[in-house]
């Protein structure tokens, strides 16, 4: 209904802003990420999500479209309401959330206050379905770095479970990843390590 509001920032708080547009002051709930980007501004262009329920009509605001999109994806998940969505986006940037989803990083998401392991797993599972192939493949060096680290730690856990000592497994994995020209998947990495360890 209301896609964005542009106007003068009358009040700025870590959890909300009041933005004046045409003499009307809109109370907009925001994440800490958005707060850090607007706290020194006099004017702002805020992308909004208008949330209606029986007892309330609330505006949620975001500095960029990417964060708004993540928020809308999050609240479409059963058990994740707007307050939880905002809490996640206050704890993680949309890029960090993206990386956690791509890498199935339950620990990062469950590290958010109020998010248990089961909810984190559900968020990862459902957002992987909702995110387009392009979105899942997109990501800068940070994403690649996290992905490599995540695959290595998962492979290490699997190898130690299979009875290989941690030090031997780590050395083997490091050598394989150093020698390999391509990005190895988890299964390939474990198979190669089992042959060499």
N, C-alpha and C positions, 0 to 999 in steps of 0.2 A: 504493500500500500504506500509506504513512504520509503523511497529508495535511498535518498540521501538528504542531508540538511547542510546548507552552507550559511554561515553567519558569524556573528561576534560571540566569542566565548566570555560569558558573563561570570561563570563560576567554574573552577576546575578542581576536582577532587580525585584522589587515586581510584575511586570506584564509580564516579559519575561526572558528567559535565552539564552545565546549563548553557545552551546555545541559543542566541537571539536571532530569529529570522522574521523580518517583517513585523517587529514589535511583539512577537510571541516567543516566550522562553520555553524551549523544549528540554525536559529533563531526560538525559540519555545515559544509561548505564554503560560503562566501558571496562575494558580489561586494563591491566597494568602496562601491557605493551603499548596500547593506544595512549594511555596517560603519559608515558615517557616521551611520546612523540608530539603531544599537544601542550604539555605543561608550560612551555615558554611562548606559546602562540597567542595572538589577540583574535585572529580569525581562523576558521577551519572549515574544511569540506569533509563531512563525516558520513560514511556509508552506514545505513541503518537497517535494522531488522525490527519490524513491528510485531510484537508477540501478544496475542490475545488469549486470555483464559477467562473463566467465569467471573472471577473476582478482581481481575486486574488487566490493564492494558499497558504494556511496557515497551519502551524503545531501547534497543541495544545498539551501540555505535562502535564503528571500527575505522581506523585511520586509512586502511587500504582494503581493496576488494578481496584480496587473498585471505585475510583474517576473517572477513565476513563469510566467505565461502566455507572456511573450516568450521566456523561457528554453526552455520546452517547444517553442515554435514553431521556435526556432533549431536545437535539437538534432535536430529531425525532418528537417532538411536534410542531404542526403548530403555528407559531408566536414566537417560541423560537429559536433564532439564536445562533451561537457560542459565541458571546460577552455576551449575556444574560445568557447563560449556565455557562460561566466562572464567571460572576458576582454572580450568585447563589452559585457556589462552592467556591467563595471567602468569601461570607458572612456566609455560613453554611458548616459544615463538611459533608462528605457523610453520616455519622451516624446520624447527626442532620436532614438532608434532609430525610433520610429513616424514622426516627421517625415521622417527620411532615407528611409524606405521609401515613404511617400506621394509624396515629391518626387523619387524615383529618384536620390537623392543618393549616387552611388557613392563620391565623394571622401571624404565623412564616414565611411562604413563601412570603406573601405580604409585610412583613417587609423589604424585599430585595429591594434596590434602583431600581426603574424602573419596578417593578412587581406590577400590580394592582390586585384587588381582583378576577376579572374574570380570569385573566391569572393563578393566584395561584390555583383557583378551577379546571381549565383545567389541570394544571400540576398534581394535586393530582389524578384527575379522570383517566387521561391517563396513569400515571405511575403505578397506582394500577393495571391496565390491563396488563402493560408490565412486571411488576415484578412477578417473579414466586412465587408460594405458599410458598416455602422454604424461599425465601427472605423476604416475608411479615411476616412470623412467626419468623424469626431470629431477635435477638436483645437482648442486655444485660439488666442488672437491670435498666439502664437509660431509656430504652424503656418502660419497664413495669411501671416504676414510672410515666413517662409522660402519658402513656396510662390511668393509674388509675386517674391521675389528670384531664386529658381531659374528660373522661367519667363522672367524678364527676361534673365538671363545666358545662358540657352539661345538665346533669340531673338537676342540680341546676337551670339553666336557664329555663328549661321546667317546673319545679315545681312552680317557681315564676310566670311564665306566666299563670299557671293554678290557680293562686290565693293564693298559700301557702306563708306565710311570709318567707323571706330569712333566718332568724335565726332558725326558726322551721325546714325548709327544710335542712339546713346545719347540724343541730344536728341529724336529722333523717338519712341522708345519711351517716354521719360519723359512726353512730351506726350500720347501715346495713353493711357497708364495713368492720367494725371491727369484727362483728360477723360472717361474711360469710367466709367459707373455700375456696370457688371457686371464680374465676374472673367473676363478673357479667357483663352482657352486658347492654347497655344503657336502653333498653326497660324494662328488668327485674328489674333494679335498680329503675326506675321511678314507675313501678307497685307496687313494695314492699313499696316504700316511700309513695305512695298515700294511701296504706292500713294503714300505721302506723302514718302518720302525722295527 
